[in-house]
Amino acid sequence: MFASTQFYEASHNILKNGIKQMLITASSSEPGTYAEAVASVLARSTTITTTDMVLSGGTSGYTLTISSNADIIAATSLLSTGIAKYICGLSTAGDAVLFYITTCTTKKLASGDTVTMPSWTITIVEPTSD
Amino acid sequence: MDTEKDKDNVIKLEDKKKPKGNEQKLDVQSGTLGGKNGFGGRK
């Protein structure tokens, strides 16, 4: 079985080119839309660029690594306090697309706290038989 | 304010009101799409 490099790259580039902000959202429920993510935001990253996401490939698939660099971890000004649970990759407000959601350490963010996030990955693996 | 000592006490109380905050490290869950896991949908 086989999937082309073009397939992996195109899939990942949707995220790499589309995600412009990362939100840390509260634990109440997993957001289903852009509006829901924004409504439960605890902290927001600065603008994310394509250099914050690095695509790498191998024989078993392709991985997009979301950097822990300063732009990403600068979600330091809490917009609200609460228990963090979800990390949401969003487009600009104008496009209003919710691209990707994952979970993070469930942790209470209190007034004055700052946030750091190590790098993390999204991987598309090679096809296998059902 | 009666004395210099009183002024000092006021400043110390104001300092205590400021939230210091802590650095919170959030480990983010990496994900895999495709293969036996399939694509899309919510788990």
Backbone of each chain as nested JSON, in Angstrom:
{
  "chains": [
    {"id": "A", "residues": [
      {"number": 1, "name": "MET", "atoms": {"N": [0.851, -1.189, 0.0], "CA": [0.0, 0.0, 0.0], "C": [0.887, 1.238, 0.0]}},
      {"number": 2, "name": "PHE", "atoms": {"N": [0.34, 2.335, -0.469], "CA": [1.177, 3.515, -0.694], "C": [0.345, 4.794, -0.64]}},
      {"number": 3, "name": "ALA", "atoms": {"N": [0.918, 5.833, -0.085], "CA": [0.34, 7.177, -0.204], "C": [1.473, 8.107, -0.613]}},
      {"number": 4, "name": "SER", "atoms": {"N": [1.201, 8.984, -1.533], "CA": [2.251, 9.821, -2.103], "C": [2.679, 10.924, -1.14]}},
      {"number": 5, "name": "THR", "atoms": {"N": [3.879, 11.418, -1.393], "CA": [4.368, 12.565, -0.636], "C": [3.414, 13.74, -0.789]}},
      {"number": 6, "name": "GLN", "atoms": {"N": [2.866, 13.894, -2.004], "CA": [1.936, 14.999, -2.252], "C": [0.7, 14.907, -1.349]}},
      {"number": 7, "name": "PHE", "atoms": {"N": [0.253, 13.672, -1.132], "CA": [-0.917, 13.47, -0.268], "C": [-0.614, 13.918, 1.16]}},
      {"number": 8, "name": "TYR", "atoms": {"N": [0.521, 13.448, 1.684], "CA": [0.883, 13.811, 3.062], "C": [1.072, 15.324, 3.201]}},
      {"number": 9, "name": "GLU", "atoms": {"N": [1.8, 15.882, 2.232], "CA": [2.111, 17.313, 2.329], "C": [0.86, 18.167, 2.2]}},
      {"number": 10, "name": "ALA", "atoms": {"N": [-0.004, 17.79, 1.28], "CA": [-1.228, 18.584, 1.09], "C": [-2.092, 18.555, 2.352]}},
      {"number": 11, "name": "SER", "atoms": {"N": [-2.181, 17.373, 2.96], "CA": [-3.003, 17.245, 4.168], "C": [-2.434, 18.095, 5.298]}},
      {"number": 12, "name": "HIS", "atoms": {"N": [-1.142, 17.98, 5.484], "CA": [-0.522, 18.749, 6.564], "C": [-0.52, 20.253, 6.275]}},
      {"number": 13, "name": "ASN", "atoms": {"N": [-0.372, 20.595, 4.997], "CA": [-0.313, 22.022, 4.662], "C": [-1.636, 22.736, 4.922]}},
      {"number": 14, "name": "ILE", "atoms": {"N": [-2.735, 21.984, 4.919], "CA": [-4.015, 22.583, 5.311], "C": [-3.892, 23.171, 6.713]}},
      {"number": 15, "name": "LEU", "atoms": {"N": [-3.252, 22.39, 7.593], "CA": [-3.062, 22.865, 8.97], "C": [-1.957, 23.908, 9.037]}},
      {"number": 16, "name": "LYS", "atoms": {"N": [-0.838, 23.604, 8.383], "CA": [0.328, 24.485, 8.478], "C": [0.023, 25.89, 7.97]}},
      {"number": 17, "name": "ASN", "atoms": {"N": [-0.724, 25.955, 6.88], "CA": [-1.026, 27.264, 6.295], "C": [-2.286, 27.896, 6.885]}},
      {"number": 18, "name": "GLY", "atoms": {"N": [-3.155, 27.046, 7.447], "CA": [-4.435, 27.575, 7.901], "C": [-4.469, 28.024, 9.344]}},
      {"number": 19, "name": "ILE", "atoms": {"N": [-3.702, 27.346, 10.212], "CA": [-3.757, 27.685, 11.637], "C": [-2.974, 28.971, 11.887]}},
      {"number": 20, "name": "LYS", "atoms": {"N": [-3.651, 29.943, 12.442], "CA": [-3.029, 31.24, 12.712], "C": [-2.976, 31.565, 14.193]}},
      {"number": 21, "name": "GLN", "atoms": {"N": [-3.656, 30.757, 15.001], "CA": [-3.65, 31.001, 16.443], "C": [-3.958, 29.692, 17.167]}},
      {"number": 22, "name": "MET", "atoms": {"N": [-3.345, 29.541, 18.32], "CA": [-3.651, 28.41, 19.187], "C": [-4.357, 28.943, 20.424]}},
      {"number": 23, "name": "LEU", "atoms": {"N": [-5.43, 28.278, 20.802], "CA": [-6.161, 28.669, 22.0], "C": [-6.071, 27.57, 23.047]}},
      {"number": 24, "name": "ILE", "atoms": {"N": [-5.895, 27.961, 24.265], "CA": [-6.072, 27.046, 25.389], "C": [-7.489, 27.281, 25.878]}},
      {"number": 25, "name": "THR", "atoms": {"N": [-8.298, 26.227, 25.86], "CA": [-9.691, 26.423, 26.259], "C": [-10.028, 25.596, 27.499]}},
      {"number": 26, "name": "ALA", "atoms": {"N": [-11.134, 25.943, 28.111], "CA": [-11.517, 25.372, 29.398], "C": [-12.041, 23.942, 29.25]}},
      {"number": 27, "name": "SER", "atoms": {"N": [-12.158, 23.287, 30.373], "CA": [-12.463, 21.859, 30.382], "C": [-13.947, 21.546, 30.3]}},
      {"number": 28, "name": "SER", "atoms": {"N": [-14.803, 22.567, 30.253], "CA": [-16.239, 22.324, 30.331], "C": [-16.726, 21.362, 29.254]}},
      {"number": 29, "name": "SER", "atoms": {"N": [-16.324, 21.574, 28.011], "CA": [-16.673, 20.635, 26.945], "C": [-15.768, 20.896, 25.751]}},
      {"number": 30, "name": "GLU", "atoms": {"N": [-15.592, 19.874, 24.924], "CA": [-14.732, 20.03, 23.757], "C": [-15.41, 20.921, 22.729]}},
      {"number": 31, "name": "PRO", "atoms": {"N": [-14.765, 21.989, 22.304], "CA": [-15.401, 22.893, 21.331], "C": [-15.692, 22.165, 20.02]}},
      {"number": 32, "name": "GLY", "atoms": {"N": [-16.835, 22.475, 19.431], "CA": [-17.2, 21.872, 18.164], "C": [-17.109, 22.838, 17.002]}},
      {"number": 33, "name": "THR", "atoms": {"N": [-16.958, 24.111, 17.321], "CA": [-16.894, 25.137, 16.291], "C": [-15.878, 26.207, 16.706]}},
      {"number": 34, "name": "TYR", "atoms": {"N": [-15.554, 27.055, 15.749], "CA": [-14.668, 28.194, 16.04], "C": [-15.272, 29.05, 17.156]}},
      {"number": 35, "name": "ALA", "atoms": {"N": [-16.559, 29.322, 17.053], "CA": [-17.208, 30.185, 18.043], "C": [-17.173, 29.57, 19.438]}},
      {"number": 36, "name": "GLU", "atoms": {"N": [-17.36, 28.261, 19.512], "CA": [-17.331, 27.599, 20.818], "C": [-15.94, 27.637, 21.426]}},
      {"number": 37, "name": "ALA", "atoms": {"N": [-14.923, 27.488, 20.58], "CA": [-13.549, 27.555, 21.08], "C": [-13.258, 28.942, 21.64]}},
      {"number": 38, "name": "VAL", "atoms": {"N": [-13.641, 29.957, 20.905], "CA": [-13.391, 31.331, 21.337], "C": [-14.161, 31.643, 22.625]}},
      {"number": 39, "name": "ALA", "atoms": {"N": [-15.354, 31.067, 22.735], "CA": [-16.185, 31.355, 23.909], "C": [-15.6, 30.782, 25.188]}},
      {"number": 40, "name": "SER", "atoms": {"N": [-14.804, 29.716, 25.065], "CA": [-14.262, 29.077, 26.275], "C": [-12.759, 29.292, 26.417]}},
      {"number": 41, "name": "VAL", "atoms": {"N": [-12.237, 30.324, 25.757], "CA": [-10.788, 30.546, 25.754], "C": [-10.276, 30.971, 27.13]}},
      {"number": 42, "name": "LEU", "atoms": {"N": [-9.131, 30.397, 27.488], "CA": [-8.419, 30.829, 28.698], "C": [-7.188, 31.65, 28.316]}},
      {"number": 43, "name": "ALA", "atoms": {"N": [-6.531, 31.259, 27.233], "CA": [-5.345, 31.983, 26.765], "C": [-5.194, 31.786, 25.266]}},
      {"number": 44, "name": "ARG", "atoms": {"N": [-4.559, 32.766, 24.635], "CA": [-4.437, 32.754, 23.173], "C": [-2.972, 33.009, 22.815]}},
      {"number": 45, "name": "SER", "atoms": {"N": [-2.473, 32.277, 21.83], "CA": [-1.1, 32.503, 21.374], "C": [-1.031, 33.78, 20.557]}},
      {"number": 46, "name": "THR", "atoms": {"N": [0.182, 34.237, 20.319], "CA": [0.353, 35.285, 19.332], "C": [0.152, 34.663, 17.954]}},
      {"number": 47, "name": "THR", "atoms": {"N": [0.205, 35.469, 16.915], "CA": [-0.032, 34.966, 15.568], "C": [0.983, 33.888, 15.208]}},
      {"number": 48, "name": "ILE", "atoms": {"N": [0.477, 32.776, 14.703], "CA": [1.328, 31.653, 14.324], "C": [1.635, 31.742, 12.834]}},
      {"number": 49, "name": "THR", "atoms": {"N": [2.876, 31.487, 12.508], "CA": [3.283, 31.498, 11.109], "C": [3.698, 30.091, 10.696]}},
      {"number": 50, "name": "THR", "atoms": {"N": [3.964, 29.924, 9.413], "CA": [4.33, 28.598, 8.909], "C": [5.664, 28.124, 9.488]}},
      {"number": 51, "name": "THR", "atoms": {"N": [6.501, 29.054, 9.955], "CA": [7.778, 28.637, 10.538], "C": [7.594, 28.021, 11.926]}},
      {"number": 52, "name": "ASP", "atoms": {"N": [6.422, 28.186, 12.501], "CA": [6.149, 27.572, 13.799], "C": [5.753, 26.109, 13.653]}},
      {"number": 53, "name": "MET", "atoms": {"N": [5.546, 25.67, 12.407], "CA": [5.148, 24.277, 12.17], "C": [6.081, 23.685, 11.125]}},
      {"number": 54, "name": "VAL", "atoms": {"N": [6.741, 22.605, 11.498], "CA": [7.742, 22.01, 10.628], "C": [7.263, 20.635, 10.175]}},
      {"number": 55, "name": "LEU", "atoms": {"N": [7.294, 20.424, 8.858], "CA": [6.847, 19.161, 8.285], "C": [8.049, 18.275, 8.012]}},
      {"number": 56, "name": "SER", "atoms": {"N": [7.962, 17.031, 8.445], "CA": [9.046, 16.086, 8.185], "C": [8.454, 14.75, 7.775]}},
      {"number": 57, "name": "GLY", "atoms": {"N": [9.154, 14.031, 6.91], "CA": [8.629, 12.781, 6.392], "C": [9.579, 11.626, 6.597]}},
      {"number": 58, "name": "GLY", "atoms": {"N": [9.017, 10.44, 6.547], "CA": [9.819, 9.24, 6.663], "C": [9.128, 8.1, 5.976]}},
      {"number": 59, "name": "THR", "atoms": {"N": [9.613, 6.908, 6.181], "CA": [9.041, 5.755, 5.499], "C": [7.691, 5.354, 6.077]}},
      {"number": 60, "name": "SER", "atoms": {"N": [7.383, 5.811, 7.289], "CA": [6.131, 5.381, 7.915], "C": [5.105, 6.487, 8.026]}},
      {"number": 61, "name": "GLY", "atoms": {"N": [5.32, 7.59, 7.313], "CA": [4.338, 8.663, 7.343], "C": [4.991, 10.02, 7.478]}},
      {"number": 62, "name": "TYR", "atoms": {"N": [4.155, 11.033, 7.669], "CA": [4.645, 12.403, 7.773], "C": [4.165, 13.033, 9.073]}},
      {"number": 63, "name": "THR", "atoms": {"N": [5.023, 13.847, 9.639], "CA": [4.717, 14.47, 10.92], "C": [4.831, 15.982, 10.83]}},
      {"number": 64, "name": "LEU", "atoms": {"N": [3.859, 16.645, 11.391], "CA": [3.891, 18.104, 11.535], "C": [4.209, 18.402, 12.999]}},
      {"number": 65, "name": "THR", "atoms": {"N": [5.312, 19.088, 13.223], "CA": [5.709, 19.412, 14.594], "C": [5.372, 20.859, 14.891]}},
      {"number": 66, "name": "ILE", "atoms": {"N": [4.581, 21.06, 15.917], "CA": [4.202, 22.41, 16.337], "C": [5.223, 22.861, 17.369]}},
      {"number": 67, "name": "SER", "atoms": {"N": [5.895, 23.929, 17.056], "CA": [7.043, 24.384, 17.831], "C": [6.662, 24.859, 19.228]}},
      {"number": 68, "name": "SER", "atoms": {"N": [7.638, 24.795, 20.108], "CA": [7.459, 25.381, 21.445], "C": [8.104, 26.761, 21.502]}},
      {"number": 69, "name": "ASN", "atoms": {"N": [8.39, 27.328, 20.334], "CA": [9.132, 28.591, 20.343], "C": [8.314, 29.739, 20.95]}},
      {"number": 70, "name": "ALA", "atoms": {"N": [8.952, 30.861, 21.057], "CA": [8.375, 31.969, 21.819], "C": [7.011, 32.404, 21.306]}},
      {"number": 71, "name": "ASP", "atoms": {"N": [6.813, 32.343, 19.991], "CA": [5.531, 32.78, 19.446], "C": [4.392, 31.91, 19.953]}},
      {"number": 72, "name": "ILE", "atoms": {"N": [4.667, 30.608, 20.063], "CA": [3.618, 29.686, 20.475], "C": [3.362, 29.781, 21.973]}},
      {"number": 73, "name": "ILE", "atoms": {"N": [4.429, 29.818, 22.736], "CA": [4.236, 29.75, 24.189], "C": [3.919, 31.114, 24.781]}},
      {"number": 74, "name": "ALA", "atoms": {"N": [3.785, 32.121, 23.927], "CA": [3.499, 33.451, 24.455], "C": [2.037, 33.61, 24.837]}},
      {"number": 75, "name": "ALA", "atoms": {"N": [1.36, 32.489, 25.026], "CA": [-0.029, 32.554, 25.507], "C": [0.008, 32.808, 26.998]}},
      {"number": 76, "name": "THR", "atoms": {"N": [0.619, 33.886, 27.356], "CA": [0.913, 34.117, 28.766], "C": [-0.075, 35.05, 29.443]}},
      {"number": 77, "name": "SER", "atoms": {"N": [-0.813, 35.78, 28.684], "CA": [-1.782, 36.683, 29.295], "C": [-3.127, 35.986, 29.355]}},
      {"number": 78, "name": "LEU", "atoms": {"N": [-3.487, 35.548, 30.508], "CA": [-4.742, 34.821, 30.636], "C": [-5.918, 35.741, 30.336]}},
      {"number": 79, "name": "LEU", "atoms": {"N": [-6.814, 35.261, 29.487], "CA": [-8.025, 36.004, 29.179], "C": [-9.117, 35.669, 30.175]}},
      {"number": 80, "name": "SER", "atoms": {"N": [-8.982, 34.487, 30.773], "CA": [-9.926, 34.044, 31.778], "C": [-9.234, 32.991, 32.632]}},
      {"number": 81, "name": "THR", "atoms": {"N": [-9.723, 32.761, 33.818], "CA": [-9.162, 31.704, 34.649], "C": [-10.084, 30.495, 34.613]}},
      {"number": 82, "name": "GLY", "atoms": {"N": [-9.508, 29.333, 34.858], "CA": [-10.302, 28.114, 34.825], "C": [-9.386, 26.923, 34.663]}},
      {"number": 83, "name": "ILE", "atoms": {"N": [-9.977, 25.778, 34.343], "CA": [-9.195, 24.551, 34.197], "C": [-8.945, 24.289, 32.72]}},
      {"number": 84, "name": "ALA", "atoms": {"N": [-7.686, 24.314, 32.325], "CA": [-7.315, 24.104, 30.928], "C": [-7.419, 22.637, 30.571]}},
      {"number": 85, "name": "LYS", "atoms": {"N": [-7.928, 22.351, 29.369], "CA": [-7.998, 20.955, 28.934], "C": [-7.748, 20.777, 27.447]}},
      {"number": 86, "name": "TYR", "atoms": {"N": [-8.137, 21.769, 26.624], "CA": [-8.044, 21.599, 25.179], "C": [-7.121, 22.631, 24.543]}},
      {"number": 87, "name": "ILE", "atoms": {"N": [-6.429, 22.202, 23.487], "CA": [-5.638, 23.095, 22.656], "C": [-6.286, 23.111, 21.281]}},
      {"number": 88, "name": "CYS", "atoms": {"N": [-6.663, 24.291, 20.82], "CA": [-7.407, 24.419, 19.568], "C": [-6.592, 25.219, 18.556]}},
      {"number": 89, "name": "GLY", "atoms": {"N": [-6.44, 24.658, 17.362], "CA": [-5.786, 25.357, 16.265], "C": [-6.837, 26.027, 15.402]}},
      {"number": 90, "name": "LEU", "atoms": {"N": [-6.777, 27.354, 15.327], "CA": [-7.819, 28.117, 14.637], "C": [-7.243, 28.983, 13.527]}},
      {"number": 91, "name": "SER", "atoms": {"N": [-8.117, 29.31, 12.575], "CA": [-7.778, 30.27, 11.521], "C": [-7.859, 31.686, 12.084]}},
      {"number": 92, "name": "THR", "atoms": {"N": [-7.774, 32.646, 11.202], "CA": [-8.055, 34.026, 11.591], "C": [-9.536, 34.142, 11.963]}},
      {"number": 93, "name": "ALA", "atoms": {"N": [-9.851, 35.203, 12.678], "CA": [-11.247, 35.424, 13.053], "C": [-12.115, 35.589, 11.81]}},
      {"number": 94, "name": "GLY", "atoms": {"N": [-11.561, 36.198, 10.768], "CA": [-12.322, 36.426, 9.551], "C": [-12.757, 35.133, 8.874]}},
      {"number": 95, "name": "ASP", "atoms": {"N": [-11.859, 34.133, 8.85], "CA": [-12.191, 32.846, 8.23], "C": [-12.985, 31.947, 9.187]}},
      {"number": 96, "name": "ALA", "atoms": {"N": [-12.711, 32.087, 10.499], "CA": [-13.465, 31.38, 11.542], "C": [-13.533, 29.868, 11.336]}},
      {"number": 97, "name": "VAL", "atoms": {"N": [-12.374, 29.248, 11.147], "CA": [-12.312, 27.799, 10.966], "C": [-11.634, 27.167, 12.179]}},
      {"number": 98, "name": "LEU", "atoms": {"N": [-12.247, 26.126, 12.708], "CA": [-11.634, 25.322, 13.759], "C": [-10.958, 24.141, 13.071]}},
      {"number": 99, "name": "PHE", "atoms": {"N": [-9.619, 24.175, 13.01], "CA": [-8.885, 23.173, 12.244], "C": [-8.566, 21.913, 13.031]}},
      {"number": 100, "name": "TYR", "atoms": {"N": [-8.197, 22.075, 14.285], "CA": [-7.666, 20.911, 15.005], "C": [-7.84, 21.105, 16.499]}},
      {"number": 101, "name": "ILE", "atoms": {"N": [-8.172, 20.024, 17.178], "CA": [-8.271, 20.054, 18.641], "C": [-7.508, 18.871, 19.211]}},
      {"number": 102, "name": "THR", "atoms": {"N": [-6.776, 19.13, 20.255], "CA": [-6.204, 18.05, 21.034], "C": [-6.343, 18.413, 22.511]}},
      {"number": 103, "name": "THR", "atoms": {"N": [-5.894, 17.528, 23.358], "CA": [-5.991, 17.787, 24.787], "C": [-4.626, 18.173, 25.341]}},
      {"number": 104, "name": "CYS", "atoms": {"N": [-4.652, 18.755, 26.512], "CA": [-3.406, 19.065, 27.22], "C": [-3.565, 18.645, 28.669]}},
      {"number": 105, "name": "THR", "atoms": {"N": [-2.511, 18.794, 29.401], "CA": [-2.576, 18.529, 30.831], "C": [-3.751, 19.297, 31.434]}},
      {"number": 106, "name": "THR", "atoms": {"N": [-4.604, 18.595, 32.164], "CA": [-5.732, 19.273, 32.807], "C": [-5.206, 20.001, 34.032]}},
      {"number": 107, "name": "LYS", "atoms": {"N": [-5.226, 21.314, 33.956], "CA": [-4.576, 22.087, 35.02], "C": [-5.296, 23.42, 35.224]}},
      {"number": 108, "name": "LYS", "atoms": {"N": [-5.419, 23.801, 36.467], "CA": [-6.073, 25.071, 36.782], "C": [-5.133, 26.233, 36.484]}},
      {"number": 109, "name": "LEU", "atoms": {"N": [-5.639, 27.201, 35.741], "CA": [-4.883, 28.417, 35.464], "C": [-5.493, 29.549, 36.288]}},
      {"number": 110, "name": "ALA", "atoms": {"N": [-4.677, 30.089, 37.15], "CA": [-5.155, 31.13, 38.055], "C": [-4.601, 32.486, 37.641]}},
      {"number": 111, "name": "SER", "atoms": {"N": [-5.171, 33.507, 38.209], "CA": [-4.774, 34.871, 37.878], "C": [-3.277, 35.067, 38.07]}},
      {"number": 112, "name": "GLY", "atoms": {"N": [-2.636, 35.636, 37.07], "CA": [-1.203, 35.903, 37.137], "C": [-0.339, 34.775, 36.622]}},
      {"number": 113, "name": "ASP", "atoms": {"N": [-0.936, 33.599, 36.354], "CA": [-0.149, 32.467, 35.863], "C": [0.357, 32.726, 34.445]}},
      {"number": 114, "name": "THR", "atoms": {"N": [1.473, 32.116, 34.121], "CA": [1.959, 32.087, 32.747], "C": [1.939, 30.635, 32.272]}},
      {"number": 115, "name": "VAL", "atoms": {"N": [1.989, 30.445, 30.965], "CA": [1.836, 29.111, 30.398], "C": [2.997, 28.789, 29.477]}},
      {"number": 116, "name": "THR", "atoms": {"N": [3.523, 27.579, 29.6], "CA": [4.489, 27.087, 28.627], "C": [3.968, 25.772, 28.067]}},
      {"number": 117, "name": "MET", "atoms": {"N": [4.271, 25.537, 26.784], "CA": [3.868, 24.29, 26.139], "C": [5.049, 23.74, 25.357]}},
      {"number": 118, "name": "PRO", "atoms": {"N": [5.491, 22.523, 25.658], "CA": [6.532, 21.9, 24.843], "C": [6.005, 21.65, 23.434]}},
      {"number": 119, "name": "SER", "atoms": {"N": [6.901, 21.349, 22.495], "CA": [6.451, 21.059, 21.134], "C": [5.605, 19.783, 21.129]}},
      {"number": 120, "name": "TRP", "atoms": {"N": [4.745, 19.675, 20.115], "CA": [3.916, 18.485, 19.977], "C": [3.703, 18.206, 18.495]}},
      {"number": 121, "name": "THR", "atoms": {"N": [3.117, 17.048, 18.185], "CA": [3.095, 16.624, 16.784], "C": [1.715, 16.135, 16.34]}},
      {"number": 122, "name": "ILE", "atoms": {"N": [1.527, 16.213, 15.019], "CA": [0.385, 15.588, 14.349], "C": [0.976, 14.711, 13.255]}},
      {"number": 123, "name": "THR", "atoms": {"N": [0.666, 13.426, 13.288], "CA": [1.273, 12.489, 12.346], "C": [0.205, 11.818, 11.496]}},
      {"number": 124, "name": "ILE", "atoms": {"N": [0.489, 11.707, 10.212], "CA": [-0.332, 10.887, 9.319], "C": [0.516, 9.682, 8.937]}},
      {"number": 125, "name": "VAL", "atoms": {"N": [0.037, 8.512, 9.273], "CA": [0.834, 7.318, 9.028], "C": [0.488, 6.702, 7.683]}},
      {"number": 126, "name": "GLU", "atoms": {"N": [1.337, 5.789, 7.223], "CA": [1.128, 5.14, 5.937], "C": [-0.131, 4.272, 5.994]}},
      {"number": 127, "name": "PRO", "atoms": {"N": [-0.775, 4.07, 4.851], "CA": [-2.001, 3.268, 4.85], "C": [-1.724, 1.807, 5.183]}},
      {"number": 128, "name": "THR", "atoms": {"N": [-2.684, 1.222, 5.854], "CA": [-2.61, -0.207, 6.159], "C": [-3.909, -0.861, 5.748]}},
      {"number": 129, "name": "SER", "atoms": {"N": [-3.895, -2.151, 5.567], "CA": [-5.117, -2.859, 5.169], "C": [-6.107, -2.907, 6.326]}},
      {"number": 130, "name": "ASP", "atoms": {"N": [-7.381, -2.856, 6.005], "CA": [-8.426, -2.913, 7.035], "C": [-8.539, -4.322, 7.61]}}
    ]},
    {"id": "B", "residues": [
      {"number": 1, "name": "MET", "atoms": {"N": [-2.165, 59.392, 57.911], "CA": [-0.952, 58.604, 58.134], "C": [-0.167, 59.254, 59.262]}},
      {"number": 2, "name": "ASP", "atoms": {"N": [-0.007, 58.546, 60.353], "CA": [0.588, 59.156, 61.524], "C": [2.108, 59.048, 61.557]}},
      {"number": 3, "name": "THR", "atoms": {"N": [2.606, 57.948, 61.186], "CA": [4.048, 57.747, 61.31], "C": [4.627, 57.129, 60.051]}},
      {"number": 4, "name": "GLU", "atoms": {"N": [5.941, 57.18, 59.952], "CA": [6.623, 56.522, 58.837], "C": [6.362, 55.015, 58.855]}},
      {"number": 5, "name": "LYS", "atoms": {"N": [6.234, 54.459, 60.051], "CA": [5.977, 53.024, 60.165], "C": [4.642, 52.641, 59.532]}},
      {"number": 6, "name": "ASP", "atoms": {"N": [3.628, 53.497, 59.709], "CA": [2.324, 53.247, 59.105], "C": [2.426, 53.22, 57.581]}},
      {"number": 7, "name": "LYS", "atoms": {"N": [3.194, 54.141, 57.024], "CA": [3.366, 54.179, 55.564], "C": [3.966, 52.869, 55.059]}},
      {"number": 8, "name": "ASP", "atoms": {"N": [4.962, 52.366, 55.773], "CA": [5.591, 51.108, 55.379], "C": [4.574, 49.973, 55.373]}},
      {"number": 9, "name": "ASN", "atoms": {"N": [3.718, 49.963, 56.379], "CA": [2.735, 48.886, 56.478], "C": [1.761, 48.917, 55.312]}},
      {"number": 10, "name": "VAL", "atoms": {"N": [1.353, 50.102, 54.873], "CA": [0.45, 50.237, 53.74], "C": [1.088, 49.664, 52.486]}},
      {"number": 11, "name": "ILE", "atoms": {"N": [2.326, 49.984, 52.249], "CA": [3.02, 49.482, 51.056], "C": [3.116, 47.962, 51.078]}},
      {"number": 12, "name": "LYS", "atoms": {"N": [3.425, 47.399, 52.228], "CA": [3.551, 45.945, 52.323], "C": [2.219, 45.259, 52.033]}},
      {"number": 13, "name": "LEU", "atoms": {"N": [1.108, 45.819, 52.51], "CA": [-0.203, 45.228, 52.255], "C": [-0.545, 45.289, 50.776]}},
      {"number": 14, "name": "GLU", "atoms": {"N": [-0.219, 46.403, 50.12], "CA": [-0.513, 46.535, 48.695], "C": [0.271, 45.512, 47.889]}},
      {"number": 15, "name": "ASP", "atoms": {"N": [1.517, 45.268, 48.261], "CA": [2.319, 44.278, 47.553], "C": [1.705, 42.891, 47.628]}},
      {"number": 16, "name": "LYS", "atoms": {"N": [1.14, 42.574, 48.784], "CA": [0.564, 41.242, 48.965], "C": [-0.675, 41.033, 48.11]}},
      {"number": 17, "name": "LYS", "atoms": {"N": [-1.349, 42.125, 47.754], "CA": [-2.565, 42.005, 46.948], "C": [-2.261, 41.596, 45.504]}},
      {"number": 18, "name": "LYS", "atoms": {"N": [-1.081, 41.906, 45.017], "CA": [-0.759, 41.616, 43.623], "C": [-0.603, 40.117, 43.421]}},
      {"number": 19, "name": "PRO", "atoms": {"N": [-1.351, 39.524, 42.454], "CA": [-1.185, 38.092, 42.207], "C": [0.162, 37.826, 41.553]}},
      {"number": 20, "name": "LYS", "atoms": {"N": [0.92, 36.954, 42.142], "CA": [2.24, 36.629, 41.591], "C": [2.095, 35.666, 40.428]}},
      {"number": 21, "name": "GLY", "atoms": {"N": [1.231, 34.651, 40.595], "CA": [1.045, 33.666, 39.549], "C": [2.173, 32.66, 39.483]}},
      {"number": 22, "name": "ASN", "atoms": {"N": [1.882, 31.545, 38.845], "CA": [2.869, 30.485, 38.676], "C": [3.016, 30.159, 37.203]}},
      {"number": 23, "name": "GLU", "atoms": {"N": [4.183, 29.606, 36.846], "CA": [4.368, 29.139, 35.484], "C": [3.761, 27.742, 35.378]}},
      {"number": 24, "name": "GLN", "atoms": {"N": [2.773, 27.602, 34.509], "CA": [2.081, 26.327, 34.346], "C": [2.524, 25.673, 33.044]}},
      {"number": 25, "name": "LYS", "atoms": {"N": [3.072, 24.482, 33.153], "CA": [3.505, 23.755, 31.961], "C": [2.367, 22.839, 31.502]}},
      {"number": 26, "name": "LEU", "atoms": {"N": [1.926, 23.037, 30.28], "CA": [0.855, 22.21, 29.727], "C": [1.442, 21.299, 28.654]}},
      {"number": 27, "name": "ASP", "atoms": {"N": [1.511, 20.006, 28.933], "CA": [1.941, 19.05, 27.912], "C": [0.778, 18.803, 26.965]}},
      {"number": 28, "name": "VAL", "atoms": {"N": [1.046, 18.907, 25.667], "CA": [-0.011, 18.772, 24.669], "C": [0.023, 17.362, 24.084]}},
      {"number": 29, "name": "GLN", "atoms": {"N": [-1.157, 16.76, 23.943], "CA": [-1.258, 15.398, 23.423], "C": [-1.026, 15.391, 21.91]}},
      {"number": 30, "name": "SER", "atoms": {"N": [0.029, 14.695, 21.483], "CA": [0.267, 14.531, 20.051], "C": [-0.734, 13.532, 19.487]}},
      {"number": 31, "name": "GLY", "atoms": {"N": [-0.986, 13.612, 18.183], "CA": [-2.003, 12.75, 17.582], "C": [-1.517, 12.068, 16.322]}},
      {"number": 32, "name": "THR", "atoms": {"N": [-2.158, 10.933, 15.993], "CA": [-1.836, 10.195, 14.775], "C": [-3.11, 9.944, 13.993]}},
      {"number": 33, "name": "LEU", "atoms": {"N": [-3.059, 10.249, 12.701], "CA": [-4.195, 10.013, 11.825], "C": [-3.826, 8.929, 10.82]}},
      {"number": 34, "name": "GLY", "atoms": {"N": [-4.817, 8.168, 10.41], "CA": [-4.588, 7.156, 9.397], "C": [-4.295, 5.8, 9.999]}},
      {"number": 35, "name": "GLY", "atoms": {"N": [-3.948, 4.847, 9.129], "CA": [-3.7, 3.495, 9.586], "C": [-4.943, 2.895, 10.217]}},
      {"number": 36, "name": "LYS", "atoms": {"N": [-4.743, 2.136, 11.259], "CA": [-5.87, 1.496, 11.94], "C": [-6.756, 2.504, 12.664]}},
      {"number": 37, "name": "ASN", "atoms": {"N": [-6.196, 3.69, 12.911], "CA": [-6.958, 4.703, 13.638], "C": [-8.014, 5.364, 12.766]}},
      {"number": 38, "name": "GLY", "atoms": {"N": [-7.863, 5.262, 11.472], "CA": [-8.794, 5.911, 10.571], "C": [-8.601, 7.41, 10.528]}},
      {"number": 39, "name": "PHE", "atoms": {"N": [-9.393, 8.076, 9.707], "CA": [-9.303, 9.524, 9.586], "C": [-10.582, 10.176, 10.116]}},
      {"number": 40, "name": "GLY", "atoms": {"N": [-10.407, 11.334, 10.71], "CA": [-11.55, 12.177, 11.008], "C": [-12.452, 11.681, 12.118]}},
      {"number": 41, "name": "GLY", "atoms": {"N": [-13.485, 12.462, 12.35], "CA": [-14.449, 12.141, 13.388], "C": [-13.921, 12.46, 14.77]}},
      {"number": 42, "name": "ARG", "atoms": {"N": [-14.781, 12.333, 15.728], "CA": [-14.41, 12.6, 17.116], "C": [-14.363, 11.296, 17.876]}},
      {"number": 43, "name": "LYS", "atoms": {"N": [-13.361, 11.185, 18.729], "CA": [-13.208, 9.959, 19.537], "C": [-14.12, 10.027, 20.737]}}
    ]}
  ]
}
